[in-house]
Amino acid sequence: MTRKSTINRTLQLMLTVCGVWPTTSGIAICRAYWFIALGIDEVCHCRYFLLHLQSNDLFDLMDCFSSFLAQVKVSTKLFIFWWNQRKFMRMLTMMAEDWDDCANSDFAMRETTCKARLSSRITNAMFTLHVLTIVAYSAGILLADVDFTDQRAELPLLLKVNLPVDINTKRRYRLLLSAQFVHLIMAGCSAGLLNALLLALSLHVGGQMEVLRSWLIELVPKEGIRRERRDSIVSTTNKIIRKHQRIINFTEYIEDLYTYIALVQFTSNTVLMCSLGFLIVSAIGSPDATEQIVRSLLFYTVTNLEAFIFCFAGEYLKNKSTAIGTAAYNSTWYELGPENSRPLIFVILRAQKQLTLTVGKIMDLSLESFTNIMKASGSYLSVLLAMQ
């Protein structure tokens, strides 16, 4: 069966759970759940951090701080998507129109389908990775044999939080762990698949740029222009202009949707990489080193992957937009009449301004930006290890 959408079922399901998908019937209920759950979770994190601020256990404080930042990232992504609901709906409409347009061309359909399949594989892989990360993060505590006879000891929870309720029975404790585990699965997968959505949108734009590039290459046939072809060349040139402007508009929607998410992501991920790196390094040699390293290592991997996804998407769009200008310049535009070649000049000029994604309108997302994040987090990690 031929695909007709760039967004696969897994991603659509998570967008529905997040209250983002436009056809969700219980969208108010989904948003109310996230608002209440994330609000309570962040308040409890702050209570734990303030109560243990004078503690000598830096490992627990850093663990609390890391999970708090992860919840803040989820909250930010959801609120920004809710605020830009109309833009997201417009993007979905444009993607559906692109699929309809591809029905008239085998190359366009093949290119768009290829990008959709790649996007689907990436989405499923990221979903699996985030589930495994949550399971590895929670397994040690879920399988632990807790002693309820010592009333002074703190009960181990999946998240370092201080709850305003008293947990004095095993049944209540297990119920709380189950609720935390489900919340972690939903929050982790939601954050990961909203990042996968960025890749899906970027790959879709990349596929449309390849279609535009093929039109530019095939604009003038090698055997020259025949009189009966002049009308079709004029029609194709106009179609190229409209397609290019459509791609620019779609990329601007992506930029508006993700630029402030990227700002929060870059700020928090730099600190998270540093904190998780500190947890991994400081756990080496401790009695429960294996449990602590397993608990933090996949979390660290996912955090690095998030930063890489944003930077890769920006680099990908930049390179693809440059290729459009190159294809227009390398086409045999000089064999066209002035009235037909003049519009291609505007394509070349516009392509010189590369399509980019930015971090809060401050700096471009690129692989160089990812390198800078890794350098900064490594520097902060050195400072923390010196303070230990």
Sequence and secondary structure as in RCSB ss.txt:
>XXXX:A:sequence
MTRKSTINRTLQLMLTVCGVWPTTSGIAICRAYWFIALGIDEVCHCRYFLLHLQSNDLFDLMDCFSSFLAQVKVS
TKLFIFWWNQRKFMRMLTMMAEDWDDCANSDFAMRETTCKARLSSRITNAMFTLHVLTIVAYSAGILLADVDFTD
QRAELPLLLKVNLPVDINTKRRYRLLLSAQFVHLIMAGCSAGLLNALLLALSLHVGGQMEVLRSWLIELVPKEGI
RRERRDSIVSTTNKIIRKHQRIINFTEYIEDLYTYIALVQFTSNTVLMCSLGFLIVSAIGSPDATEQIVRSLLFY
TVTNLEAFIFCFAGEYLKNKSTAIGTAAYNSTWYELGPENSRPLIFVILRAQKQLTLTVGKIMDLSLESFTNIMK
ASGSYLSVLLAMQ
>XXXX:A:secstr
     SS HHHHHHHHHTT STT TTHHHHHHHHHHHHHHHHHHHHHHHHHTTT S HHHHHHHHHHHHHHHHHH
HHHHHHHHTHHHHHHHHHHHHHHHHHHTT HHHHHHHHHHHHHHHHHHHHHHHHHHHHHHHHHHHHHT     S 
TTS    SS    SS   SHHHHHHHHHHHHHHHHHHHHHHHHHHHHHHHHHHHHHHHHHHHHHHHHTSS TT  
 GGGHHHHHHHHHHHHHHHHHHHHHHHHHHHHHHHHHHHHHHHHHHHHHHHHHHHHHHTTSTTHHHHHHHHHHHH
HHHHHHHHHHHHHHHHHHHHHHHHHHHHHHS GGGS HHHHHHHHHHHHHHHS    EETTTEE SHHHHHHHHH
HHHHHHHHHHHH 
